[in-house]
Amino acid sequence: MKKVLLLGIITTILIAPKTFSNEMVEDYTDIAKNYAVQGDYSGATAYFNKILTIEPNNQEVKDNIKMLQRFVSPVKKSYAARVNQGLDNAMNARKNGNMQAALDYIKSASTGSSFLYYNFLGEYYKETRQYNLAIAAFNQALQANPDFTQAHLAVALCHYEMGDYEGVIPPVTRFIYYNQQEDFGYALRAKAYMKMGRYNDAETEIVTALALNDDIEYKLLKGIILCNKSQYRQAVEILEPLTETVQTADIYKYLGYAYYGMQDYSSALLNLDKAIILCDDDKALVSKYNEVKMKLSGQPQGIMN
């Protein structure tokens, strides 16, 4: 995901709205952009330097070169921080855990002209769970630069963390419209649909995410969705192999639920027992465990507290 976010930021900056009258400059710009999104920053820089031989005063090209140098430099400082001391101070304060100082710096850092500043504000508010303020900041980032499509995803994540699952759908759908190969967007939409009980829609989304990225977390999510759809055998076929590489409470919990749905009470009890050991206090899980024990024993003795 970090790589995707990085490429999104690179692409956004490289295609900042500017009309080049010289066709050669346009060609060099396209070539540089293609090199950059492929991770060949040296190749991108070489073509930007070619543009400077034609337009030596092209400030956007100079800024792009500085940005690319940041990615190949051992100095871990963002592009925006390289060109604005206020943002640099804010990032240092944030790194040191002084979030209020970071906010004070960012507010004083000439925030009116760049989507990067609004994005920083949005991330700050999101981290401090001030989700409405975070959403407003990310929307300001979009107003400053409509091509910064990662802001749509950030807004969707805020809604998800707020528990506003219906509110997730519009922004994540806009993000997917511009990033159709981004698996995380489909997975987030699947999770939101699942939370709303729209299991058929959730399954469609997670199947798409898995087609793009055969991720183990996506497999787990698909297994949970199938369990919620009462497709217990299919859920077991997905979840059981996952236990060979990872052992989490959720895997064993939903395996237990799936086996219970198949009336395989011995397997259900075994998996639910493992889930209880691995998880914090989950009253619903303990209740299901006791229910399975009663099914096996035929009497309510030996129930867990």
VENRA-V745026 format. One line per field, one symbol per residue. phi: phi as a letter, one per 40 degrees, with the letter a starting at -180 (. if undefined). psi: psi as a letter, one per 30 degrees, with the letter a starting at -180 (. if undefined). Layout:
phi = ???
psi = ???
//
This chain:
phi = .dccccccccccccbdcaccccccccccccccccccccgcccccccccccccccbcbccccccccccccccbccccbcdcccbacccdccccccccgccccccccccccfccbbccccccdcccccccgcccccccccccccccacccccccccccccccccgccccccdccccccdcbcbcccccccccccccccgccccccdccccdcccaccccccccccccccccgcccccccccdccccbbbbccccccccccccccgcccccccccccccccbcdbccccccdccccccccgaccgccc
psi = eeeeeeeeeeeeefgkjkjkfkeeeeeeeeeeeeeeffgieeeeeeeeeeeffeifgjeeeeeeeeeeeefgkfjikleeffgjeeeeeeeeeeeggieeeeeeeefghhfffkfeeeeeeeeeeeeggieeeeeeeeeeeeeejffiffeeeeeeeeeeffgieefeeeeeeeeeefifgjeeeeeeeeeeeeffgieeeeeeefeeeeffjikeeeeeeeeeeeefggieeeeefeeeffffekjleeeeefeeeeeeffgieeeeeeeeeeeeeflajjeeeeeeeeeeeeeefglhlgkl.
//
